[in-house]
Amino acid sequence: MREPRPLTSYRLADLLADIVDHVRPAFGKGKVAGYIPELAKVNPRKFGIAVATLDGADVAAGDADEPFSLQSVTKLFALQLALNRGGDDIWTRVGKEPSGTAFNHLAILEAEQGTPRNPFVNAGALTVTDYLMGRSGDVAKLVLEYIRASAGGISGDIDEAVAASEIATAHQNRAIAHILKVHGTIDHAPDAVVNAYCRQCAITASVRDLARAALPLAMDGFSLHSGESILAQRMVRRVNAVMMTCGMYDSTGSFAYRVGLPAKSGVGGGIVAVAPGLGSIAVWSPELDRAGNSLVGTIALELFAQNTHWSVL
């Protein structure tokens, strides 16, 4: 591992401003998540980047304070809640292996008798949502409040218009939920699980919020904002490990090769990455690549890692 370069807030600000300029030629090369009608309305040229460091620095550039739909990035925080509420019990329902398939793939789930490969594909996330439904009447609100607590407050909320748009078009997720129910992986009614999951995905936050919310994963579970541990160190290691191997869907290997950090993406165009012992980085750009990850956001994180040597590799 290369020695990380010393960074001041001023140097970080200059670097982020340079990244904003460098990624502009990549606009137009991806596509927004048009299969969710509300997300199809988002300006594809939006871009924001933010960094939170262990010494309390909070630096951002671009559209860094505009809330956007977190979508599958919320899976990262739902998993933390499941681990907090039930320890390793969630792993009796969900695996820890990369899927090698699209995030909403059906065939592999059926072939493996309803056991999701990992908590970040949709089948795994629906299982985590079902698990949390046994512990809370409103999973979306529970995840939202956890993100708020981790970040020390956020600018977003649950976007009910996006939630309704997703629920109305969630046919693939309903099919997944029914397979899970057939095999006894989930306890609740499939439609109820899908509805709760769609509302969770409709949580909004800015990249500045998101970088702060992920910072405890770079600090062995310690929160600068609360002054206490919010996740046990051994759980942090598990979360970061699963992010490293499964967080970017079926392009996780390519992302690790290019960026070298644990990360979680969402089809709203957000990605959050963690550099253990250093800080966290969040990016947002709505145009997606073929795997459903932010195309411009991935380029930005690659530039950031190259210039800072923030990498676990």
C-alpha positions in Angstrom: 0.0 0.0 0.0 1.4 3.4 -1.0 1.7 6.0 1.8 -1.3 8.4 1.7 -0.3 11.9 0.8 -0.7 14.5 3.6 -3.9 16.5 2.9 -5.0 19.8 4.3 -8.5 21.2 3.8 -7.0 23.7 1.3 -5.3 21.0 -0.8 -8.5 18.9 -0.7 -10.6 21.8 -1.9 -8.2 22.4 -4.8 -8.2 18.7 -5.7 -12.0 18.5 -5.7 -12.3 21.6 -7.8 -9.8 20.0 -10.3 -11.8 16.8 -10.4 -15.0 18.7 -11.1 -13.3 20.2 -14.2 -11.7 16.9 -15.3 -14.9 14.8 -15.3 -16.9 17.2 -17.5 -15.9 15.5 -20.8 -17.5 12.2 -19.5 -21.0 13.7 -19.3 -23.4 12.2 -21.9 -21.7 8.8 -21.9 -24.1 7.2 -19.5 -27.8 7.0 -19.0 -30.0 8.0 -16.0 -32.2 5.2 -14.4 -35.1 5.8 -16.7 -37.0 2.7 -15.5 -37.9 4.6 -12.4 -40.1 7.5 -13.8 -39.2 10.0 -11.1 -35.4 9.4 -11.5 -35.8 9.9 -15.3 -36.5 13.6 -14.6 -33.2 14.3 -12.9 -30.8 16.6 -14.6 -28.1 14.2 -16.0 -25.4 16.9 -15.8 -25.4 17.2 -12.0 -22.2 16.3 -10.2 -21.1 16.7 -6.6 -18.2 15.4 -4.6 -17.5 15.6 -0.8 -14.8 14.3 1.5 -15.0 13.9 5.3 -11.8 13.1 7.2 -10.9 11.8 10.7 -9.8 15.2 11.9 -13.2 16.7 11.2 -12.5 18.3 7.8 -15.6 18.5 5.6 -14.7 19.6 2.0 -16.9 19.5 -1.1 -17.3 20.8 -4.6 -19.9 20.9 -7.4 -23.5 20.1 -6.5 -22.5 18.9 -3.1 -25.4 20.2 -1.1 -28.2 19.2 -3.3 -30.2 16.2 -2.0 -30.6 13.3 -4.4 -32.2 9.8 -4.2 -29.8 7.5 -2.4 -31.5 4.3 -3.7 -29.2 1.3 -3.1 -26.7 3.3 -1.1 -29.3 2.9 1.7 -28.5 -0.8 1.7 -25.2 0.1 3.4 -27.0 1.7 6.4 -29.7 -1.0 6.6 -27.0 -3.6 6.9 -25.4 -1.7 9.7 -28.7 -1.5 11.5 -29.3 -5.3 11.1 -25.9 -6.0 12.5 -26.5 -3.6 15.4 -29.9 -5.1 16.2 -29.1 -8.7 15.8 -25.4 -9.3 15.6 -24.3 -11.9 13.1 -27.9 -13.3 12.9 -28.5 -11.7 9.5 -25.8 -13.9 7.9 -28.1 -16.9 8.5 -30.3 -15.5 5.8 -27.9 -13.7 3.5 -24.5 -14.7 2.1 -21.3 -12.7 1.7 -20.3 -13.7 -1.9 -20.1 -11.6 -5.0 -23.0 -12.3 -7.4 -21.4 -11.9 -10.8 -24.9 -10.9 -12.0 -27.1 -7.8 -12.2 -28.4 -6.5 -8.9 -32.0 -7.6 -9.7 -31.2 -11.0 -11.2 -33.7 -13.8 -10.6 -32.2 -17.1 -11.9 -29.3 -17.4 -9.5 -31.6 -16.8 -6.5 -33.9 -19.6 -7.6 -31.0 -21.9 -8.3 -29.6 -21.3 -4.8 -32.9 -22.0 -3.1 -33.8 -18.5 -2.1 -30.5 -17.6 -0.3 -29.3 -14.2 -1.6 -25.6 -14.0 -2.5 -25.0 -10.9 -0.5 -26.9 -8.0 1.2 -26.3 -5.5 -1.6 -28.1 -7.3 -4.5 -31.8 -6.6 -4.4 -32.7 -10.1 -3.0 -30.3 -9.5 -0.1 -31.5 -6.0 0.5 -35.1 -7.2 0.6 -34.1 -9.9 3.1 -32.4 -7.2 5.3 -35.6 -5.0 5.0 -37.7 -8.0 6.1 -35.4 -8.6 9.0 -35.7 -5.0 10.1 -39.5 -5.1 9.7 -39.5 -7.5 12.6 -37.9 -4.8 14.7 -39.5 -1.6 13.5 -42.9 -0.6 12.1 -41.3 1.8 9.6 -38.0 0.6 8.2 -37.5 3.6 5.9 -37.8 6.0 8.9 -35.4 3.8 10.9 -32.8 3.9 8.2 -33.3 7.6 7.7 -32.8 8.3 11.4 -29.6 6.1 11.4 -28.2 8.0 8.5 -29.1 11.3 10.3 -27.4 10.2 13.5 -24.3 8.9 11.7 -24.0 12.2 9.7 -24.9 14.5 12.6 -27.9 15.7 10.6 -28.8 15.6 6.9 -30.5 17.9 4.4 -32.8 15.2 2.9 -35.8 13.1 3.9 -38.0 10.3 2.3 -39.1 11.4 -1.1 -42.6 10.0 -1.3 -43.0 10.8 -5.0 -39.9 8.6 -5.8 -41.2 5.9 -3.4 -44.6 5.8 -5.2 -42.9 5.8 -8.6 -40.7 2.8 -7.5 -43.6 0.9 -5.9 -45.7 1.3 -9.1 -42.9 -0.2 -11.2 -41.3 -2.7 -8.8 -42.4 -5.8 -10.7 -38.9 -7.4 -10.7 -38.5 -6.8 -7.0 -41.9 -8.4 -6.4 -40.9 -11.4 -8.3 -37.7 -11.6 -6.2 -39.7 -11.2 -3.0 -42.0 -14.0 -3.9 -39.1 -16.3 -4.5 -37.7 -15.4 -1.1 -41.1 -16.1 0.5 -41.4 -19.5 -1.2 -38.1 -20.6 0.3 -38.8 -19.1 3.7 -36.1 -16.5 3.5 -38.5 -13.7 4.5 -41.2 -13.6 7.1 -43.5 -10.9 5.9 -45.8 -10.6 2.9 -43.8 -10.0 -0.3 -45.7 -6.8 -1.2 -45.2 -5.3 2.3 -41.5 -6.0 2.1 -41.2 -4.5 -1.4 -43.1 -1.4 -0.3 -40.9 -0.9 2.7 -37.8 -1.4 0.6 -38.9 1.1 -2.0 -39.6 3.8 0.6 -36.1 3.1 2.1 -34.5 3.6 -1.3 -36.4 6.9 -1.7 -34.3 8.5 1.1 -32.5 11.6 -0.1 -29.3 13.2 1.1 -26.5 15.3 -0.3 -23.0 14.0 -1.0 -21.8 16.2 1.9 -24.3 14.4 4.2 -23.4 11.0 2.7 -19.6 11.4 3.3 -20.2 12.3 6.9 -22.7 9.4 7.4 -20.1 6.9 6.2 -17.2 8.3 8.3 -17.7 5.9 11.2 -16.8 3.1 8.8 -13.4 4.7 8.5 -13.1 5.1 12.2 -13.7 1.6 13.6 -17.3 2.6 14.2 -16.6 5.8 16.2 -18.8 8.8 15.4 -17.3 12.3 15.5 -20.8 13.7 15.9 -22.0 11.7 18.8 -18.6 11.2 20.4 -19.3 7.5 20.9 -19.1 4.2 19.0 -22.2 3.5 16.9 -21.0 0.2 15.4 -18.7 -2.4 16.9 -15.2 -2.6 15.4 -15.7 -6.2 14.3 -18.9 -5.3 12.5 -17.2 -2.4 10.7 -14.7 -4.9 9.4 -17.5 -7.1 8.1 -19.3 -4.2 6.4 -16.2 -2.8 4.7 -15.3 -6.3 3.5 -18.7 -6.9 2.0 -18.5 -3.5 0.4 -15.1 -4.2 -1.1 -16.3 -7.5 -2.7 -20.0 -6.8 -3.4 -20.7 -3.1 -3.2 -20.6 -2.2 -6.9 -22.7 -5.1 -8.3 -21.2 -7.1 -11.2 -18.5 -4.5 -11.8 -17.1 -4.7 -8.2 -13.8 -6.2 -9.5 -13.4 -3.5 -12.1 -14.1 -0.8 -9.5 -11.6 -2.3 -7.1 -9.0 -2.4 -9.9 -9.6 1.3 -10.7 -10.2 2.8 -7.2 -9.2 0.3 -4.6 -11.7 1.3 -1.9 -14.7 -0.3 -0.3 -17.7 1.4 -1.8 -21.5 1.3 -2.3 -23.4 2.6 -5.2 -27.1 3.4 -6.1 -29.0 3.9 -9.3 -29.7 7.5 -8.2 -26.1 8.1 -9.2 -24.5 8.2 -5.8 -21.4 6.3 -4.6 -19.9 6.4 -1.2 -16.4 5.0 -0.6 -14.5 4.4 2.7 -10.7 4.7 3.2 -10.2 3.1 6.7 -8.1 5.3 9.0 -8.3 8.2 6.6 -11.9 9.3 5.7 -14.9 8.8 3.4 -15.7 10.2 0.0 -19.1 10.6 -1.7 -19.9 11.4 -5.3 -23.1 12.0 -7.2 -23.7 12.0 -11.0 -27.0 10.5 -12.3 -25.7 9.0 -15.5 -25.1 5.3 -15.0 -22.8 2.7 -16.7 -24.1 -0.7 -17.9 -23.8 -2.1 -14.4 -25.9 0.6 -12.8 -23.1 2.6 -11.2 -22.4 6.3 -11.7 -20.2 6.6 -14.7 -18.8 10.0 -13.9 -18.8 9.3 -10.2 -16.5 6.3 -10.8 -14.1 8.4 -12.8 -14.1 11.0 -10.1 -13.2 8.4 -7.4 -10.5 7.0 -9.6 -9.0 10.5 -9.9 -9.3 11.0 -6.2 -7.6 7.8 -5.3 -4.8 8.4 -7.8 -4.0 11.8 -6.4 -4.3 11.1 -2.7 -3.1 7.4 -2.6 -6.2 6.7 -0.5 -6.5 3.0 -1.4 -6.4 -0.3 0.5 -4.3 -1.7 -2.4 
